[in-house]
Amino acid sequence: MRLAATNTIETGSVLAKAIFNDKGQVLLHEGVELADNLIYKLQEMGITYVYIKDVRTEDIQYKDPLTPKMRKQAIETIENVLKEVEANKELSGSLVIENASKRLSGLIRQLISEIRGNKELLTILSDVYTYDHYIFTHSLNVTLYSLAIGMKLQLLPKELEILGLGAILHDVGKMKVPADILLKPGKLTAEEFESIKKHPEDGFNILRKVETIPLLVAHCAFQHHERLNGSGYPRGLQGNEIHDFGKIIAIADVFDAVTSNRIYRQAMLPHEGLEVLYAGAGKLFDKKVIEVFRQAVAVYPVGVTVELNDGRKGVVCRQNTGLSDRPVIRILEEKGRNVEPYEADLGLELNSVITGCDTTLVQQ
């Protein structure tokens, strides 16, 4: 399989990976032939990329960090907790969170186990996320990214659990933001943005009242929009005033936001999302955490078509552990023409560099 842009795939291309919405429902099954109307529908839904079958890459398989069943169960758990909080606003949600903390802790331990058992670099390519449920999917993805960073930093099991709980509940305060503001497709007014900016403090106030949840979890919600140079909100904290977990979740939060389909823009690919983080390294985000994150995630996921500095094009067929930006490429083109496929290991070919992604690879 290989990843292809929906605005470049040819009529009759065959879907190589089923497309799910965030409720775990299959929108299109693997093996479906993409007629013009389906391709148009995908574009209309804001789906930028899909996996398609290609005889030259049929043995290349993208591996999700979670099974569809596990992902569905995790999102349902998060959704149930956050909706219960929303339904009990007058209680500040504290009693609801207290009752749900055991469920969430159990989920986090499952996620830790899944990540540990997956020896591949973490890859979460944007599936189809229906916009009204984005917050639940986002909370799960931020948790997976945060835990991956925490494991690379060799946090203790209890620390990992606290980090995971902080990540999974980092946006709990958004349940107090009106849906028409959260889902607004255009630019927010100054008043609407001020409403959005209240969610870290609202989340803190909900979580700090829960005796069964560590206070640090509440501070994760409070600090995930703070930035090293003091330009963040709600308190304008700087440098070491921000807890390490706040710094981790901030990076996971931004990366998932820019690499997910949103109602107001299309998803970036992982390498583009990483560039967003690099642009803020040392000013907005902690350089050390970004570097650890880069080592934990697949910058160029399996199935992505890339172009090298010498003009060769191919598909990422596997990752090099510890070298997330130097994968193994199955070369399919040289000088614009198909060639007999062969592998180029960028971990060994030190003079070869990926210069970009190309989703218009010539098909055989």
C-alpha positions as CSV (number, residue, x, y, z in Angstrom):
1,M,0.0,0.0,0.0
2,R,1.0,3.6,-0.3
3,L,-0.5,6.9,0.8
4,A,-1.9,9.1,-1.9
5,A,-3.6,12.5,-2.0
6,T,-7.3,12.4,-2.7
7,N,-6.9,15.2,-5.3
8,T,-4.4,13.1,-7.3
9,I,-5.6,9.5,-7.1
10,E,-6.9,8.0,-10.3
11,T,-10.4,6.7,-10.8
12,G,-10.5,3.0,-10.2
13,S,-7.8,3.1,-7.5
14,V,-8.5,0.5,-4.8
15,L,-8.6,1.4,-1.1
16,A,-5.9,-0.5,0.8
17,K,-7.0,0.5,4.3
18,A,-10.5,1.0,5.6
19,I,-11.5,4.5,6.6
20,F,-13.2,4.8,10.0
21,N,-14.9,7.7,11.7
22,D,-14.1,8.5,15.3
23,K,-17.0,6.4,16.5
24,G,-15.4,3.3,15.1
25,Q,-17.8,3.0,12.2
26,V,-16.4,2.0,8.8
27,L,-17.1,4.7,6.2
28,L,-15.3,2.8,3.4
29,H,-14.1,-0.8,3.5
30,E,-10.7,-2.0,2.4
31,G,-10.8,-3.2,-1.2
32,V,-13.4,-0.6,-2.4
33,E,-12.8,0.7,-5.9
34,L,-12.8,4.4,-5.8
35,A,-15.1,5.8,-8.5
36,D,-15.3,9.5,-9.3
37,N,-18.2,10.1,-6.9
38,L,-16.4,8.4,-4.0
39,I,-13.2,10.4,-4.6
40,Y,-15.3,13.6,-4.7
41,K,-17.0,12.6,-1.5
42,L,-13.7,12.0,0.3
43,Q,-12.5,15.4,-0.8
44,E,-15.8,17.0,0.3
45,M,-15.4,15.4,3.8
46,G,-11.9,17.0,4.1
47,I,-10.0,13.8,3.7
48,T,-6.6,14.7,2.3
49,Y,-4.9,11.3,2.0
50,V,-5.9,7.7,1.7
51,Y,-4.0,4.4,1.4
52,I,-4.4,2.8,-2.0
53,K,-3.2,-0.6,-3.4
54,D,-0.2,-0.7,-5.7
55,V,1.2,-3.9,-7.1
56,R,4.8,-2.7,-6.3
57,T,4.0,-1.9,-2.7
58,E,1.4,-4.6,-1.9
59,D,3.6,-6.1,0.9
60,I,4.1,-2.7,2.6
61,Q,1.7,-2.4,5.6
62,Y,0.9,0.6,7.8
63,K,0.5,-0.5,11.4
64,D,-1.9,1.4,13.6
65,P,-0.7,1.8,17.2
66,L,-4.1,0.6,18.4
67,T,-6.5,-2.0,16.9
68,P,-9.7,-0.5,15.6
69,K,-11.5,-2.2,18.5
70,M,-9.1,-0.8,21.1
71,R,-9.3,2.7,19.6
72,K,-13.1,2.6,19.6
73,Q,-13.2,1.5,23.2
74,A,-10.8,4.2,24.3
75,I,-12.6,7.0,22.5
76,E,-15.9,5.8,24.0
77,T,-14.5,5.8,27.5
78,I,-13.2,9.4,27.0
79,E,-16.4,10.5,25.4
80,N,-18.5,9.1,28.3
81,V,-16.4,10.8,30.9
82,L,-16.3,14.2,29.2
83,K,-20.0,14.1,28.4
84,E,-20.8,13.3,32.0
85,V,-18.8,16.3,33.1
86,E,-20.7,18.5,30.6
87,A,-24.0,17.2,32.0
88,N,-23.0,18.0,35.5
89,K,-21.6,21.5,35.1
90,E,-23.3,22.7,38.2
91,L,-21.2,20.2,40.2
92,S,-18.1,21.3,38.4
93,G,-17.8,17.8,37.2
94,S,-15.7,16.8,40.2
95,L,-17.9,14.0,41.4
96,V,-18.2,12.6,37.9
97,I,-14.4,12.7,37.4
98,E,-13.9,11.0,40.7
99,N,-16.2,8.1,39.7
100,A,-14.5,7.9,36.3
101,S,-10.9,8.0,37.5
102,K,-10.6,4.3,37.9
103,R,-11.9,3.7,34.4
104,L,-9.4,6.3,33.0
105,S,-6.5,4.8,34.9
106,G,-7.3,1.4,33.6
107,L,-7.5,2.7,30.1
108,I,-4.1,4.5,30.5
109,R,-2.5,1.2,31.7
110,Q,-3.9,-0.5,28.6
111,L,-2.5,2.2,26.3
112,I,1.0,2.0,28.0
113,S,0.9,-1.8,27.4
114,E,-0.1,-1.3,23.7
115,I,2.7,1.2,23.1
116,R,5.3,-0.9,24.8
117,G,4.2,-3.9,22.7
118,N,4.5,-2.0,19.5
119,K,8.1,-1.9,18.5
120,E,7.5,0.4,15.6
121,L,7.8,4.2,15.8
122,L,4.5,5.7,16.8
123,T,2.4,6.7,13.8
124,I,-1.1,8.2,14.0
125,L,-2.1,9.2,10.5
126,S,-5.4,11.1,10.4
127,D,-8.4,8.9,9.7
128,V,-11.8,10.5,9.2
129,Y,-12.7,12.4,12.3
130,T,-16.2,13.8,12.4
131,Y,-15.8,17.4,13.6
132,D,-18.3,17.2,16.4
133,H,-16.3,14.4,18.1
134,Y,-12.8,15.9,17.5
135,I,-12.2,16.6,21.1
136,F,-12.5,12.9,22.1
137,T,-10.2,11.6,19.3
138,H,-7.8,14.5,20.0
139,S,-7.6,13.6,23.7
140,L,-6.7,10.0,22.9
141,N,-4.0,11.0,20.3
142,V,-2.5,13.5,22.7
143,T,-2.3,10.8,25.4
144,L,-0.6,8.4,23.0
145,Y,2.0,11.0,22.0
146,S,2.6,12.1,25.6
147,L,3.0,8.5,26.8
148,A,5.5,7.8,23.9
149,I,7.5,10.8,25.0
150,G,7.3,9.7,28.7
151,M,8.5,6.2,27.9
152,K,11.5,7.7,25.9
153,L,12.3,9.8,29.0
154,Q,12.1,6.6,31.1
155,L,9.5,7.9,33.5
156,L,8.5,5.6,36.3
157,P,5.2,3.7,36.0
158,K,3.4,6.0,38.4
159,E,4.7,9.1,36.6
160,L,3.6,7.7,33.3
161,E,0.1,7.1,34.7
162,I,-0.1,10.7,36.0
163,L,1.2,12.0,32.6
164,G,-1.4,9.9,30.8
165,L,-4.2,11.0,33.0
166,G,-3.2,14.7,32.6
167,A,-3.1,14.2,28.8
168,I,-6.4,12.4,28.6
169,L,-8.1,15.2,30.6
170,H,-6.1,18.2,29.3
171,D,-9.1,19.6,27.5
172,V,-11.8,18.8,30.0
173,G,-12.4,22.5,30.4
174,K,-13.6,22.7,26.8
175,M,-16.8,21.0,27.8
176,K,-17.8,24.4,29.2
177,V,-17.1,26.2,25.9
178,P,-20.2,26.6,23.6
179,A,-20.2,24.1,20.7
180,D,-20.9,26.8,18.2
181,I,-17.5,28.4,19.2
182,L,-15.6,25.1,19.3
183,L,-16.9,24.1,15.8
184,K,-16.8,27.5,14.2
185,P,-15.3,27.0,10.7
186,G,-14.1,30.6,10.3
187,K,-11.9,32.9,12.3
188,L,-12.9,33.4,16.0
189,T,-13.8,36.9,17.2
190,A,-11.8,38.4,20.0
191,E,-14.7,37.6,22.4
192,E,-14.9,34.0,21.2
193,F,-11.2,33.5,21.5
194,E,-11.3,34.8,25.1
195,S,-14.0,32.1,25.8
196,I,-11.7,29.4,24.4
197,K,-8.8,30.7,26.5
198,K,-10.8,30.0,29.7
199,H,-10.7,26.2,29.2
200,P,-7.3,25.5,30.8
201,E,-8.4,27.3,34.0
202,D,-11.9,25.7,33.9
203,G,-10.2,22.3,33.5
204,F,-7.9,23.0,36.5
205,N,-10.8,24.1,38.7
206,I,-12.7,20.9,37.8
207,L,-9.8,18.5,38.4
208,R,-8.2,20.1,41.5
209,K,-11.4,19.4,43.5
210,V,-11.1,15.6,42.9
211,E,-9.4,14.0,45.8
212,T,-8.6,10.7,43.9
213,I,-6.7,12.5,41.2
214,P,-3.2,13.9,41.8
215,L,-3.0,17.7,41.7
216,L,-0.4,17.5,39.0
217,V,-3.1,16.2,36.6
218,A,-5.0,19.4,37.2
219,H,-1.9,21.4,36.4
220,C,-1.5,19.5,33.1
221,A,-4.9,20.9,32.1
222,F,-3.9,24.4,33.5
223,Q,-0.5,24.5,31.7
224,H,-0.8,22.9,28.3
225,H,-1.2,26.3,26.5
226,E,1.7,27.9,28.3
227,R,4.8,28.7,26.2
228,L,8.4,29.0,27.2
229,N,8.7,32.7,26.3
230,G,5.6,33.6,28.4
231,S,3.4,34.2,25.3
232,G,1.0,31.4,26.3
233,Y,-2.2,31.4,28.4
234,P,-3.8,31.6,30.9
235,R,-1.0,32.8,33.2
236,G,1.8,33.6,30.8
237,L,4.2,31.2,32.6
238,Q,7.8,31.1,31.4
239,G,10.6,28.5,31.3
240,N,10.9,26.4,34.4
241,E,7.6,27.8,35.8
242,I,6.0,25.3,33.4
243,H,6.0,21.7,34.7
244,D,7.7,19.1,32.5
245,F,4.4,17.4,32.0
246,G,2.9,20.6,30.8
247,K,5.7,21.0,28.3
248,I,5.2,17.4,27.0
249,I,1.4,17.8,26.6
250,A,1.8,21.1,24.9
251,I,3.9,19.5,22.2
252,A,1.6,16.5,21.8
253,D,-1.4,18.9,21.7
254,V,0.0,21.1,18.9
255,F,1.3,18.2,16.8
256,D,-2.0,16.3,16.9
257,A,-3.9,19.6,16.2
258,V,-2.0,20.3,13.0
259,T,-1.8,16.7,11.7
260,S,-5.6,16.1,12.1
261,N,-8.4,17.0,9.8
262,R,-10.3,20.0,11.2
263,I,-13.4,21.8,10.0
264,Y,-11.3,24.9,9.0
265,R,-8.3,23.2,7.5
266,Q,-6.8,20.0,6.2
267,A,-4.3,17.8,8.0
268,M,-0.6,18.2,7.6
269,L,1.7,15.1,7.2
270,P,3.8,14.2,10.2
271,H,7.0,15.8,8.8
272,E,5.2,19.1,8.3
273,G,3.8,18.9,11.8
274,L,7.3,18.4,13.2
275,E,8.4,21.5,11.3
276,V,5.7,23.5,13.1
277,L,7.3,22.4,16.4
278,Y,10.8,23.1,15.2
279,A,9.8,26.7,14.3
280,G,8.9,27.2,18.0
281,A,11.8,25.3,19.5
282,G,13.4,27.1,22.4
283,K,10.8,30.0,22.2
284,L,7.5,28.2,22.5
285,F,8.4,24.6,23.1
286,D,11.2,22.7,25.0
287,K,13.9,21.7,22.6
288,K,14.8,18.5,24.5
289,V,11.1,17.3,24.5
290,I,10.9,18.0,20.7
291,E,14.0,15.9,20.1
292,V,12.7,13.1,22.3
293,F,9.3,13.3,20.4
294,R,11.1,13.1,17.1
295,Q,12.8,9.9,18.2
296,A,9.4,8.4,19.3
297,V,7.3,9.1,16.2
298,A,7.6,8.2,12.6
299,V,8.4,11.4,10.8
300,Y,7.9,9.7,7.5
301,P,5.3,6.9,8.1
302,V,5.3,3.6,6.3
303,G,3.5,4.0,2.9
304,V,4.4,7.7,2.4
305,T,5.9,8.5,-0.9
306,V,9.1,10.6,-0.7
307,E,11.6,12.2,-3.0
308,L,15.3,12.1,-2.4
309,N,17.9,14.8,-3.1
310,D,19.2,12.9,-6.1
311,G,15.7,12.8,-7.7
312,R,14.8,9.3,-6.8
313,K,11.3,8.6,-5.6
314,G,9.9,5.7,-3.6
315,V,7.7,4.6,-0.7
316,V,8.7,4.3,2.9
317,C,8.7,0.5,3.5
318,R,10.0,0.4,7.1
319,Q,11.5,2.5,9.9
320,N,15.0,2.6,11.3
321,T,14.8,2.4,15.1
322,G,16.2,5.6,16.6
323,L,16.4,7.3,13.1
324,S,12.9,8.5,12.6
325,D,13.8,10.8,9.7
326,R,16.0,8.2,7.9
327,P,13.7,5.3,7.0
328,V,14.2,2.5,4.4
329,I,12.7,3.5,1.0
330,R,11.6,1.2,-1.7
331,I,12.8,3.1,-4.8
332,L,10.3,3.0,-7.7
333,E,11.3,5.9,-9.9
334,E,14.5,7.4,-11.2
335,K,14.5,10.5,-13.4
336,G,10.7,10.3,-13.7
337,R,10.6,6.7,-15.0
338,N,9.6,3.5,-13.3
339,V,12.5,1.2,-12.3
340,E,12.7,-2.3,-10.9
341,P,12.0,-1.7,-7.2
342,Y,14.9,-1.8,-4.8
343,E,15.6,-0.6,-1.3
344,A,17.6,2.4,-0.2
345,D,18.4,2.4,3.5
346,L,18.9,6.1,4.5
347,G,20.5,4.9,7.8
348,L,23.3,3.7,5.5
349,E,23.1,6.1,2.6
350,L,24.2,9.1,4.6
351,N,24.4,11.3,1.5
352,S,20.8,10.7,0.6
353,V,18.3,13.1,2.1
354,I,14.5,13.3,1.9
355,T,13.6,16.6,0.3
356,G,9.9,16.2,0.3
357,C,6.8,14.1,-0.1
358,D,5.3,13.4,-3.5
359,T,1.8,11.9,-3.8
360,T,1.8,11.8,-7.6
361,L,4.1,8.8,-8.0
362,V,3.8,7.3,-11.5
363,Q,1.7,4.1,-11.2
364,Q,2.7,0.9,-13.0
